Amino acid sequence: MWTAEALGVVIVNKPKKKLPEPANVAGILLFALSGIFMSLALFFASQTVLAPFLLNLFVSNALFAHFINHEAFDWRVDGVVTFFVGLGMSLCAAFAPKETHNLTDSEMVELYKSISFVIFSAVVGSFIFIMWLAKRSLREMQKVDALLDGGSFKSSLLHMSYGALAGALGGVNVTLTKSTFTLMVGQFNDGGVLGVLASPLIWCISFTLVFTYVLQLKSMADGLEKISAVVVLSTQCVTEEVVVSLGGLLYFQDYKQMDPKQWSFFLTGNFVAVISVIILTHFKLRREDERKNSGDDRIPIAPGTKPQRREDSYSLIIADAEQEQLILTSEPNTPDSQG
């Protein structure tokens, strides 16, 4: 027999289709469960009191990356900053309004006529539009301006716009979810199941909720594909927490339930938590920059663990193809005894 190479035959080795790894499946299931639990919490608690706990997404990401993936986590720095994030969230939870809302269609419409709702809609809507416009404009500039690939202000703004847009849409999504549940309970108490199904406002808000959720996922996926996950996650968490807090205070008018003492502790806790997340992001980005400047493409790991090389699915496919090609070309290029 002759080898394929001796016959001049080019063999294209297609990568085998691999089943999802158990860790990936578990991650997707946990992500879905987290959304379900967050939604259920909105049934029983004020949106304002739940808002600071959204920062747990970034903090838990750093902790689980350390314990599961063995990524580096400096307990003297990252641990202290994480403690202050928890302290800020605890202050917010202790002094935020605890009363939830159950509103009918007519009561919700009256809420939409208030000045606070107009302010919330104008501020958040303008922010979403500005972030979308900035991302679109800067992406067009990036095609012709090499400076946007460096550490310039425009480059930083482009990177932050991905997470900020996803976070703002996520904050609106949480607020609309709370609105839907509030209306469902209020309409059920007022007219039973038929009262819920016959509510045009519930259907309108529900469709808007699905739309904003899809936009949030798309913006998040775009950011994770193009820039550092640290920047996307941190910017999203901070922006979403601020928008959800504004939704509770202005959309549902929780500010009316707070006295000056509650305001002072709530704002202080929010400030401490947000600044701590920003500081934690700064340290993680600095470690990434140091690793890139040194030419090290390995994941920063904790001492005593085996180094892991950061490879995406494309590079793994290329590595498999190269390995198969190496085996093919190592065969002798002469006919065997049966030829």
Salt bridges, closest charged atoms under 4 A:
ASP74 OD1 - ARG76 NE 3.75
ASP78 OD2 - ARG287 NH2 2.61
GLU110 OE2 - LYS113 NZ 3.42
GLU140 OE2 - LYS143 NZ 3.47
ASP222 OD2 - LYS218 NZ 3.06
ASP254 OD1 - HIS101 NE2 2.85
ASP296 OD1 - ARG298 NE 3.07
ASP297 OD1 - ARG309 NH1 2.24
ASP320 OD2 - LYS18 NZ 3.54
